[in-house]
Amino acid sequence: MDIIQLGYFINIVECDYNLSLASKKIHISQSALSQFISNFEYDNDILLFHRKNGRLFSLTRAGEKIYKYALKIISQYEEMEEMVRIESLKQKGTIRIGLPSLILRVYFFNFFPTLLNKRPDVQLEITEGGSNELRRKLINDEIDIAILIEPTNLDPKNYEQHVIQIDEMSAFIDKNHPLVQKEVLSWKDLKKCPLATFNKNFMTYSLVEDKLAANNLKNQITFTSSSWDYLIDLTKATDVVTIIPRPVEKYIDKDQFACKKFKNYIPFNFHLCRPIKNKYSAVENYVFNDIINHFYQPL
């Protein structure tokens, strides 16, 4: 079998030996699929399937062995195709960068266009997501560079990491919220308030959860989302307190919402990260160093 026929064989099994269903799924005629099975069995003098009343019923022992090999071969083939795609991108000067949507919008909205104007030979593939998801992608070589919220939870022996922004988490509330008169909030002030923050894909969730636990405020995170503007809207005409990074303040309607700092705030620091390698492409070094030069803030 070639790689296409292996796919046919797997689909037949996954469709519970229903040739009509399998043919529709892989967009070939049922007769062509049936002919493929007959030809393979005849040419190799082997039966792949048990039959009942002329219909495929189950795999023979030989069919089961071939099916296991087929799954492995298809999986390895798909891995190879992805590797070829990645290496092709690298040769074309494509750099895969992952960063949270909030950081992309607040800090990088004009950085990338400026970089591309300076270096039109550079191609960027941007991936948005929470820090936890992006860390996994960086470790699995699905992206070349990641912007991650502190703590990055990366092994410093294997990953180069630079702090490029220092900020803090703040509370966002409705203008008529009972806490609006306070200049600075303590965590105890939140005792009776429903809380909202980013979902568990984001490092923010863990940071907020740990801070609440440290102040004996447990099980108060009522709302989570990946959308910061939705989290802000949740506070409208309610007692909900949304805890997210302070830089969002520049985008809120200050006639409707208020941003309050915490006395003992959660740091919102983010790092530029990449795997430590013996050699980097010229394009990757250029992009990495340009980000450092533009954003770096010494602690």
N, C-alpha and C positions, 0 to 999 in steps of 0.2 A: 504493500500500500504506500502511496505517496502521502504527503502531509494533508492534502485536501481529502483524500479517501479516508484517512484516519479520523478526520473531522466528521465525515459522513457516518462512520462506524460508531463513534461516540454518541452522535445525535440519535441514532436509532435506539441505542440502549437507554439514553436519557428520556426518550419519548415512549418508554415502556414497550418497545418493539413494534410500535404503531407506525408503519411505513407512510401512511397518508399524512399523519401529523408531522413526522420527521421531514418529509419532502417539502411541506409548506414552510417549515421552520428554516430550512437551508436553501429554499428557493430552487429546487430542481424537481423534475417530474418523478412521480412514484415509480414509473416503469424504469427510469434510469437508475434509481436507487436499488430497485430489485435486481436489475441486470448487474450492477456493481457487486452485489452479494454473490450472485450465481457465478459470475466470472472469477471472483477471488477464490471461492470454494472449489471450483473446477480446476483452475490453474494450479492451486496448491494442494489439491487432493485432501482437503480438510473441511470439516463442518464448523461453522462459527455459531450456529443457532440450532436449538431444538425447535421442531415444528409441530403444530397441532392443528389438524384440519386445514392444512395448507398455509397456516399463518405462523409467523415467528412467535415463539413462546418464551424462550429464555436462552441464555448463553450456554454452550457446551463448556466442558472443562478447558478445552483449548481456547474457546472464545473468551473465557474469563481471563486467561493468562494474557492473551493478545490485548484485551481491553485495558488491563493494568499497564502494559507497555505503552499503549496508545495514549493514555492519560499522561504518563511521564513525558513522552516524546512531545506532545502538544504543549505541555507546560514549559518544557525546556525551549521549544521553538518560540513560544511567545516571549520568554525571557530574553532569548537571543534577539528577537525583533526589537524589543524595547532597548536593549543595549546598543543595537545598530542605530536606532533613532537618537539616542543620547549622544553617542560618539559623533554622529553626523552633525548634530547641533553644535557640539564643541568645536568641530573643525570649521564650521561656518561662523564661529565667534559668538554663539548663543550662550548666554549665561542664565541659569535658572535661579531665580531669587524668590524666597518665600518670606512673607511678612503679614502680620495681622492687618485687617482692613482699616482699623482705626489709625494705625501708624502710617499706612499708605496714604490715607486721606489727609491726615493732619501734618505729617512731616515730609512725605515724599511726593506730594501731588505735582510739584514743579521740578523736583530734582531729576527724575528720570527723563523727562523731555529735554532738560538742559544738557544732561549727559549725552543723550543721543545726538543732539545738535553738535556737540563737541567732537563726538566719535561716531559718525554715521555707519562705520563698519561694525559696530557693536549691535547685537540683537539680544533683547531681553525677553525672557519668558517668566511672567509674574504669577506667583501662586499665592492666593490669600487664604488665611485660616487662623485658628487659635495657636498659641505657642506650643501646646502639647502635641497637636497634630503636625505642626511644622518641624518640631524636634524629631519626631518619628521619620518624617520625610527626609530630613538631613542625614540621619543615621542610616537610612535605607538607600542613600544616594539617589533620591528622587529630585532633590534640588542641590545646587552647588553652594549657595549662601543663604543663611537664614537670619532674620531679625527676631530675636527671642526676648521675652520678658524675663527679668531676673526673679528667681534663680533659673538659670538655663538647664540645670541638671545634666550638663554634658561633662564628660571626663576631660579635664584640662590637658591631660597627656596626649589626647587624640584630637582636640579641637582648639583652634585659635579663636579667642574671644576678646572683644573690645567693647567697653561701655561707650555708647555714643550719645545717649540722652539720659538726663536725670530729672525726674519729676515726682509726682505723688498722686495717690488716689484721693478723690474728693466725694462729697455727698451732694447729690442733685435733688432738689425738692421743689414743690409748688410754691409760688409766691405767698400763698396763704397758709402754708404749713405751720404748725405750732412752733417748730424749731427755727423759723426764719429770723427771729429776733436775735438769735445767738450769733456772735461774731465767729467763734470757733467752737466746733463740736467735740465733745468727749464721746467715747464709744458707749458709755453708760446712757447717754442721751437717746440712744436708739432702742432702748429696752422694750418699748411698747410699739415699735414701728415695724410694719412689714417691709422687707428689704428686697431689692432687685440688683442683679449684677450679670456679668457675662456667664454663659453656660460652661459646663465642665471641660469643653475643648480648650478653654482659655485658662492661662495661668492665673488670671485675675480671680477666678472662682476660688481656687485653692488659697490664694493669699487672703481673700476676704473671709473665707471660712475659718482659716487658722486664727486670724485676728479676733473674730467673734468668739471663738472657743477660748482664747486667752483672756477674754473679758467676761467669760461666763454667759455669753449670749449665743445660745445654740438653737438650731432649727428655725431661724428667722428668715432665711433666704427663701422667699415665697415665689419670686419670679426670676427666670433666667432667659437669656436670649443671646443670639450672636449679633444682634442689631443694636447699636448704641442709641440710635434715634428712637427706636421703639422703647427702650429702657427709660429714656427721658420722658416720652409721652405717657408712660405708666404713672408718672407722678402727678399728672395734670388733675387738679381738683380731688386729690386723694392724700392719704398720709404715707404713701409709699416713699421710701428713701432709696434712691439708686446710687450705688457705689461703683464708680468707674473712673478711669484716669482723668485728671483735672483738665488736660488740653481740650476736652470736648466743650469746655465752657465758651470757647470762641465761636461755637456754632449754635448755641442755644438762644431762644428768644428771652431776653432778660426782663421783658415785661410780664412773662408767664412763669419763668423758672428762676431759681437761685442756686448758686454753687457755694458750698460751705466747706472750709478746710477742717481737718481733724487736728486735735492737739498732738496726738501720737499717731501720725499718719502712716499709711502703708506706702513704702517707696514704689514708684513706677519708673524703674530704670530698664532700659533695654540695650541688648548687646548685639553686635555684629559678629556672626559665627560662621566658621567654615572648617572642614576637616583639615588636619595637618598632613601635608603631602610633601614629597621630596621636590616636586616641581609643579608649578601652576602655569596655565596658558597665559600669554601676555594680556589677552583680553580680560581673563578672570582677575589677574592682579590689578589691572587698570580700574575695573569696576569696584573691587574691594577697597583699594586705596583711595579712590575718589570719594567713596562713602565716608571713610574715616576722616579724610581731610575736611569734608564738608560739615560733619556732625560731631566729631569727637569732643567730649567734655571731660577733662581730667577730674577724678574724684578728689 
